């Protein structure tokens, strides 16, 4: 019986969530939900102080930020660019909708889901850099006016060089009329010996964490896609 009670207590502790807040050095107050070691559904509570570039924190009060809340920045007219940390895996519904001053955004390779209308109504968004090798899942229903973006005809979508065709065939992403490679794209890959290789345009430019004899690879991997080294 004592073991059962202990198990119940542990299970309750695992699923326990609570709300928390954090203020950054720019005067932006953030609220989020804590689940385990993660901070989910982050959003600012004083959007009126936001101007120019906004950097969403990767950690708040020691918790890792993993998702941006629904309507988190909706209608934030002072924001022209947003930096999303590599820890984020999900961008919520209408998270940046109607941010009409936003001109560019970089979506990190950690993002796997972009919810409905996340960037819809961002009429000045002309450069979208998505660093994910696999296009993030995003729901699009043109007839129902539900789209990730609203500048498919005017914006440039920048993606990893090896993923251009995948984006051109992916739901939601294929609507972009102009899909190009990210300029000066560089990536890092860790081999089976723990050696970290930096490469760009089929050329290795760095090697770290190596001990003893090192064999230069002829093939490296960028987000699971093999890249030959010349």
C-alpha positions, 0 to 999 in steps of 0.5 A, spaced: 500 500 500 505 504 501 508 503 494 502 504 491 501 511 495 508 513 493 507 511 485 500 516 485 504 521 489 510 521 483 505 521 478 501 527 480 508 530 481 510 528 473 503 532 470 503 538 475 503 544 471 503 551 474 503 558 471 509 563 472 512 569 470 519 572 468 521 579 466 527 580 461 532 586 461 528 590 455 522 590 460 518 585 457 514 581 462 513 574 460 508 569 462 508 561 461 506 554 464 511 550 467 510 542 465 516 538 468 523 542 466 519 546 460 516 553 459 510 552 454 505 557 451 510 563 453 507 570 451 508 577 453 503 581 457 505 588 456 506 588 448 505 595 448 512 596 450 515 592 444 518 595 438 523 593 433 526 586 434 524 582 439 528 576 442 524 570 445 528 567 451 530 560 450 530 559 458 525 563 463 527 562 471 531 555 469 525 552 464 526 551 457 521 555 452 518 549 448 512 553 445 509 560 443 502 561 446 496 562 441 495 569 439 501 571 443 503 577 439 497 578 435 496 585 433 503 587 435 504 593 431 511 595 434 515 589 432 519 588 426 522 582 427 522 576 431 528 571 434 525 565 435 530 560 440 532 553 438 528 550 444 521 552 441 518 546 437 511 549 436 508 556 434 501 557 436 495 559 432 495 566 430 501 567 434 504 573 430 497 574 426 496 581 424 503 584 426 503 588 420 510 591 421 514 585 421 518 584 415 522 578 417 522 572 421 527 566 422 524 559 424 529 555 427 530 547 425 527 545 432 520 547 430 516 542 427 509 545 428 506 551 426 499 552 428 493 555 424 494 562 421 500 563 425 503 569 421 497 570 417 495 578 416 503 580 416 502 584 410 509 586 410 513 580 411 517 579 405 523 574 408 521 568 411 528 563 413 526 556 415 532 552 417 528 546 418 531 540 414 524 537 414 518 542 413 514 543 419 507 541 419 502 547 418 495 546 416 492 550 410 485 551 407 485 556 402 477 556 402 476 557 409 482 562 409 486 558 414 493 559 412 500 559 415 502 566 412 499 571 407 504 573 403 505 567 399 506 571 392 510 576 395 515 574 400 522 570 399 522 563 403 529 561 405 530 554 406 536 549 407 539 547 400 538 540 400 530 541 402 528 546 397 524 540 393 521 538 399 518 545 401 516 546 394 512 539 395 510 540 402 503 542 404 502 550 406 509 551 403 508 549 396 504 556 396 510 560 396 512 563 389 519 564 391 523 559 394 531 559 395 537 557 399 539 560 405 545 564 403 552 562 406 548 556 409 552 552 414 551 546 418 554 542 424 554 534 424 557 529 430 560 523 427 560 516 431 566 518 435 563 524 437 567 529 433 563 535 430 564 537 423 562 544 421 561 544 413 558 549 408 557 548 400 560 541 400 566 543 404 568 542 411 571 548 415 571 546 422 573 540 426 572 540 434 572 535 440 577 530 436 582 526 440 588 522 436 587 520 429 581 523 425 579 521 419 576 526 414 569 524 412 566 524 405 559 524 407 556 528 412 549 529 414 544 535 415 538 534 418 538 527 416 540 529 409 546 526 406 551 531 403 557 529 400 564 533 401 568 535 395 
